[in-house]
């Protein structure tokens, strides 16, 4: 994914990837849906319930904090949703006044297994909110996938969702090529009956055969221990291109309440290990020496009581 500490548009494409993956899961008749009385992970909604989450993020040198305040309501189809407003944004310790479009923006999320996640309309929000909005969507989408499966009941229960179709964030102008390819590896890590909580792990992992487009021969050699599943080509001008290839993974941990199914705590660790070259042609054949490039994002979410 294209990761930038100033304008994280690539985060949106993670959400896009997940939207397609969960939509596929929602229509997959082979999903193991156990009887309702044996399902452990389930959200019990109460209309009018209020929730507030505090998010802290680190994206290379950029650090931010922000708050999401939600209200449980029903959408136009009568399904329960949690509708969030964003506020109290700080960037590297400085409070940021949100413009009206961002302050008035409302993000709808749901853990109803029959309400697949969707990408919110964020074209008008502040660039600094795109990362938090789509990271919150990632947490809810990962939890939705675990709930939808209906098969996580005991500590150690696990399933793997194959999905290698690449997501793209290329705009055709500056970013000529931008793709990643991932599968989903889901495990119920812990069930604490006394505390009435469960903790799950969702790893966004490299598929056995990633389907990203690799236009240059030098991009095919695995950079680390798996096939390359992340690629980006940026056009600087007619004689300068910056091309990168490598491995991207996500590790998400989510703790939920067994009483009502609310997310209590979540953490995300996103790592891109890449190699980039500056090239003088669109075919990426005339390039300089490779330069190692690593991008790391770490996000933490906590429910405030």
C-alpha positions as CSV (number, residue, x, y, z in Angstrom):
1,X,0.0,0.0,0.0
2,X,1.1,3.6,-0.6
3,X,1.9,4.8,2.8
4,X,2.5,8.5,3.5
5,X,2.7,10.2,6.8
6,X,1.0,13.3,5.3
7,X,-1.7,11.8,3.1
8,X,-2.3,8.1,3.7
9,X,-4.4,7.3,0.6
10,X,-3.0,3.7,0.6
11,X,-4.9,3.0,3.8
12,X,-8.1,3.4,1.9
13,X,-7.1,0.6,-0.4
14,X,-6.7,-1.7,2.5
15,X,-10.3,-1.0,3.3
16,X,-11.1,-1.6,-0.4
17,X,-9.3,-4.9,-0.4
18,X,-11.2,-5.9,2.7
19,X,-14.5,-4.8,1.3
20,X,-14.1,-7.1,-1.6
21,X,-12.9,-9.9,0.6
22,X,-15.7,-9.7,3.1
23,X,-18.3,-9.3,0.3
24,X,-16.9,-12.5,-1.1
25,X,-17.2,-14.2,2.3
26,X,-20.7,-12.9,2.7
27,X,-21.8,-14.7,-0.5
28,X,-19.7,-17.8,0.0
29,X,-22.2,-20.6,0.8
30,X,-19.5,-22.8,2.2
31,X,-19.0,-20.6,5.3
32,X,-19.2,-22.6,8.5
33,X,-22.1,-20.9,10.3
34,X,-22.7,-22.8,13.5
35,X,-26.0,-22.9,15.4
36,X,-26.9,-19.6,17.1
37,X,-26.6,-21.0,20.6
38,X,-23.0,-22.0,20.1
39,X,-21.7,-18.8,18.6
40,X,-19.2,-17.1,20.9
41,X,-18.6,-13.8,19.1
42,X,-21.7,-11.8,18.6
43,X,-22.6,-8.1,18.9
44,X,-25.7,-7.4,20.9
45,X,-26.9,-3.9,20.0
46,X,-29.1,-1.5,22.0
47,X,-30.5,1.4,20.0
48,X,-29.3,4.7,21.5
49,X,-26.2,3.2,23.1
50,X,-23.2,5.6,23.1
51,X,-19.6,4.6,22.6
52,X,-16.3,6.6,22.6
53,X,-13.0,5.3,21.3
54,X,-9.6,6.9,21.7
55,X,-7.1,6.2,18.9
56,X,-3.4,6.7,19.0
57,X,-1.3,6.2,15.8
58,X,2.3,6.2,14.7
59,X,3.2,6.4,11.0
60,X,7.0,6.8,10.6
61,X,7.7,10.2,12.1
62,X,4.0,11.3,12.3
63,X,2.2,10.7,15.6
64,X,-1.4,11.5,16.2
65,X,-4.3,11.1,18.7
66,X,-8.0,11.4,17.9
67,X,-11.4,10.5,19.4
68,X,-14.4,8.8,17.7
69,X,-17.8,9.2,19.4
70,X,-20.5,6.8,18.3
71,X,-24.2,6.3,18.6
72,X,-26.1,3.0,17.9
73,X,-28.9,3.5,15.5
74,X,-30.7,1.7,12.6
75,X,-29.9,2.4,9.0
76,X,-32.5,2.7,6.2
77,X,-32.7,-1.1,6.0
78,X,-33.4,-1.5,9.7
79,X,-29.9,-2.9,10.4
80,X,-28.0,-1.8,13.5
81,X,-25.0,0.5,12.9
82,X,-22.6,2.5,15.0
83,X,-22.4,6.0,13.7
84,X,-19.2,7.9,14.6
85,X,-18.1,11.5,14.7
86,X,-14.4,12.4,14.9
87,X,-12.9,15.1,17.2
88,X,-9.9,16.1,19.4
89,X,-7.3,15.5,16.7
90,X,-3.7,16.2,17.6
91,X,-0.8,15.9,15.2
92,X,2.7,15.5,16.7
93,X,1.4,17.1,19.9
94,X,-0.4,20.0,18.2
95,X,-4.2,20.3,18.4
96,X,-5.7,20.4,14.9
97,X,-9.0,22.3,14.3
98,X,-11.1,20.1,12.0
99,X,-12.8,21.9,9.0
100,X,-16.6,21.8,9.0
101,X,-16.8,19.0,6.5
102,X,-14.6,16.8,8.7
103,X,-16.3,17.8,11.9
104,X,-19.7,17.0,10.4
105,X,-18.6,13.7,8.8
106,X,-20.3,10.6,10.1
107,X,-18.8,7.1,9.7
108,X,-21.2,4.1,9.9
109,X,-19.8,0.7,11.0
110,X,-21.5,-2.5,12.1
111,X,-20.7,-5.9,13.5
112,X,-24.0,-7.3,12.3
113,X,-22.9,-10.4,10.3
114,X,-25.5,-9.6,7.7
115,X,-24.2,-6.0,7.2
116,X,-21.0,-6.2,5.2
117,X,-18.4,-3.4,5.7
118,X,-18.4,-0.6,3.1
119,X,-16.0,2.3,2.4
120,X,-17.3,5.6,3.7
121,X,-17.4,8.7,1.4
122,X,-14.3,10.4,2.6
123,X,-13.3,12.5,-0.4
124,X,-14.1,15.8,1.5
125,X,-12.5,15.0,4.9
126,X,-9.2,16.3,6.1
127,X,-6.3,14.2,4.8
128,X,-5.2,13.7,8.4
129,X,-8.5,11.9,9.1
130,X,-8.2,9.4,6.3
131,X,-5.9,7.1,8.2
132,X,-7.9,7.0,11.4
133,X,-11.2,6.5,9.5
134,X,-9.9,3.6,7.4
135,X,-8.0,2.1,10.3
136,X,-11.2,2.0,12.4
137,X,-12.8,0.4,9.4
138,X,-10.0,-2.2,9.3
139,X,-10.7,-3.1,13.0
140,X,-14.4,-3.4,12.4
141,X,-13.9,-5.4,9.2
142,X,-11.5,-7.8,10.8
143,X,-13.9,-8.4,13.7
144,X,-16.9,-8.6,11.3
145,X,-15.1,-11.4,9.4
146,X,-14.4,-13.3,12.6
147,X,-18.1,-12.9,13.7
148,X,-19.4,-13.8,10.2
149,X,-17.5,-17.1,10.2
150,X,-19.3,-18.2,13.3
151,X,-16.7,-20.9,13.9
152,X,-14.5,-19.3,16.6
153,X,-15.6,-20.7,19.9
154,X,-12.6,-22.1,21.8
155,X,-9.1,-20.8,22.3
156,X,-7.0,-21.8,19.3
157,X,-9.9,-22.0,16.8
158,X,-8.7,-20.8,13.5
159,X,-9.6,-20.2,9.8
160,X,-7.8,-19.0,6.7
161,X,-9.6,-16.8,4.1
162,X,-7.8,-16.9,0.7
163,X,-8.0,-13.6,-1.2
164,X,-5.1,-12.7,-3.4
165,X,-6.8,-10.4,-5.9
166,X,-4.8,-7.2,-5.8
167,X,-6.1,-3.9,-4.7
168,X,-4.9,-0.8,-6.6
169,X,-4.3,2.8,-5.4
170,X,-2.9,4.0,-8.8
171,X,-4.3,7.3,-10.0
172,X,-2.8,7.0,-13.5
173,X,-1.1,10.3,-13.3
174,X,1.4,10.4,-10.4
175,X,1.0,6.8,-9.1
176,X,1.2,4.7,-12.3
177,X,1.1,1.4,-10.5
178,X,0.2,0.7,-6.9
179,X,-0.9,-2.8,-5.8
180,X,-0.9,-5.2,-2.9
181,X,-2.2,-8.8,-2.5
182,X,-3.2,-10.4,0.8
183,X,-4.9,-13.3,2.5
184,X,-6.5,-13.4,5.9
185,X,-5.4,-15.7,8.7
186,X,-7.8,-15.5,11.7
187,X,-7.3,-17.1,15.2
188,X,-9.1,-16.9,18.5
189,X,-6.2,-16.4,20.8
190,X,-7.8,-16.3,24.2
191,X,-11.2,-16.8,25.9
192,X,-11.4,-15.4,29.4
193,X,-14.6,-16.5,31.0
194,X,-14.0,-14.8,34.3
195,X,-13.4,-11.4,32.6
196,X,-16.0,-12.1,29.9
197,X,-13.6,-11.2,27.1
198,X,-12.2,-12.8,24.0
199,X,-9.1,-11.8,22.1
200,X,-8.6,-12.6,18.4
201,X,-5.8,-12.2,15.9
202,X,-6.2,-11.3,12.2
203,X,-3.1,-11.5,10.1
204,X,-3.1,-10.0,6.6
205,X,-0.5,-12.2,5.1
206,X,1.2,-12.8,1.8
207,X,-0.6,-15.3,-0.4
208,X,1.1,-18.4,-1.8
209,X,1.0,-16.7,-5.2
210,X,0.4,-13.0,-5.0
211,X,-1.3,-11.5,-8.0
212,X,0.4,-8.0,-8.1
213,X,1.7,-6.8,-11.4
214,X,5.5,-6.7,-11.6
215,X,6.5,-4.9,-14.8
216,X,10.3,-5.2,-14.5
217,X,12.4,-8.3,-14.3
218,X,14.3,-7.1,-11.2
219,X,11.0,-6.9,-9.3
220,X,10.4,-10.7,-9.4
221,X,13.2,-11.8,-7.1
222,X,11.7,-12.1,-3.5
223,X,13.0,-9.3,-1.4
224,X,12.6,-11.3,1.9
225,X,11.2,-14.7,2.8
226,X,8.0,-14.7,0.6
227,X,7.1,-13.7,-2.9
228,X,6.7,-9.9,-3.3
229,X,3.1,-8.8,-2.7
230,X,3.5,-5.0,-2.8
231,X,4.5,-2.8,-5.7
232,X,4.4,0.9,-6.5
233,X,5.6,3.1,-9.4
234,X,5.5,6.9,-9.1
235,X,6.2,9.2,-12.0
236,X,8.3,12.2,-10.9
237,X,8.6,13.7,-14.5
238,X,9.1,12.4,-18.0
239,X,12.7,11.2,-17.2
240,X,12.3,10.1,-13.6
241,X,10.4,7.3,-12.0
242,X,10.6,5.9,-8.5
243,X,9.8,2.1,-8.4
244,X,9.4,0.0,-5.3
245,X,8.7,-3.6,-4.6
246,X,8.5,-5.8,-1.5
247,X,6.5,-7.4,1.2
248,X,3.5,-5.9,3.2
249,X,1.8,-7.5,6.2
250,X,-0.7,-6.5,8.8
251,X,-1.1,-8.0,12.3
252,X,-4.3,-7.0,14.1
253,X,-5.2,-7.9,17.7
254,X,-8.8,-7.3,18.9
255,X,-10.3,-7.8,22.4
256,X,-14.0,-7.9,22.6
257,X,-16.6,-8.2,25.4
258,X,-18.5,-11.5,25.6
259,X,-21.4,-9.7,27.2
260,X,-22.3,-7.4,24.4
261,X,-19.7,-8.0,21.7
262,X,-18.2,-4.5,21.8
263,X,-14.6,-4.0,20.8
264,X,-12.7,-3.1,24.0
265,X,-9.2,-2.8,22.6
266,X,-7.5,-3.2,19.3
267,X,-4.0,-2.8,17.9
268,X,-2.6,-2.8,14.4
269,X,1.0,-3.3,13.2
270,X,1.5,-2.7,9.5
271,X,5.0,-3.3,8.0
272,X,6.2,-2.7,4.5
273,X,9.7,-4.0,3.7
274,X,10.6,-2.7,0.3
275,X,13.4,-1.9,-2.1
276,X,13.2,1.2,-4.3
277,X,15.1,2.3,-7.4
278,X,15.1,5.6,-9.4
279,X,14.6,4.8,-13.1
280,X,14.9,6.9,-16.2
281,X,12.3,5.1,-18.3
282,X,8.7,4.0,-18.0
283,X,9.8,0.4,-18.6
284,X,11.9,0.5,-15.4
285,X,14.9,-1.0,-17.3
286,X,17.3,1.9,-16.8
287,X,17.6,2.2,-13.0
288,X,20.0,3.1,-10.3
289,X,21.2,1.0,-7.4
290,X,18.5,-0.4,-5.1
291,X,17.8,1.4,-1.8
292,X,16.2,-0.4,1.2
293,X,13.0,1.2,2.4
294,X,10.9,0.2,5.4
295,X,7.6,1.7,6.5
296,X,5.9,0.9,9.8
297,X,2.6,2.0,11.2
298,X,1.3,1.1,14.6
299,X,-2.3,2.0,15.7
300,X,-4.0,1.5,19.0
301,X,-7.7,1.8,19.8
302,X,-9.3,1.8,23.3
303,X,-13.0,2.0,24.3
304,X,-13.4,4.8,26.9
305,X,-15.7,4.1,29.8
